[in-house]
Amino acid sequence: MLVCYFDNTVGRPHISAMLNALSLLIGLVALPFALVGIIPFPFVPLINWIAFPIALTGTVVGMLSRGTAGRNLNLLLLIVSGVRLMLTGGFI
């Protein structure tokens, strides 16, 4: 029997599916913060400092799963909130 040492879900496909669902759930929690953080009013973009670490956590969880939906959602949120923070210098 060939064993893959890099795949931590061999023989446990339900864990991989649950990690993808968890990653999607984390992304759905970060989504409202990222969308509100786009608004260009003073101090509202600071909400991106909340969205960025949540999306980063979701991306890491999504990388551990075999599914790609959760990982891709969180990567999109990372890009949106990260670019918004970069353009404004992290403040306003």
Secondary structure, 3 states (H helix, E strand, C coil): CCCCCCCCCCCCHHHHHHHHHHHHHHHHHHHHHHHHHCCCCCCHHHHHHHHHHHHHHHHHHHHHCCCCHHHHHHHHHHHHHHHHHHHCCCCC
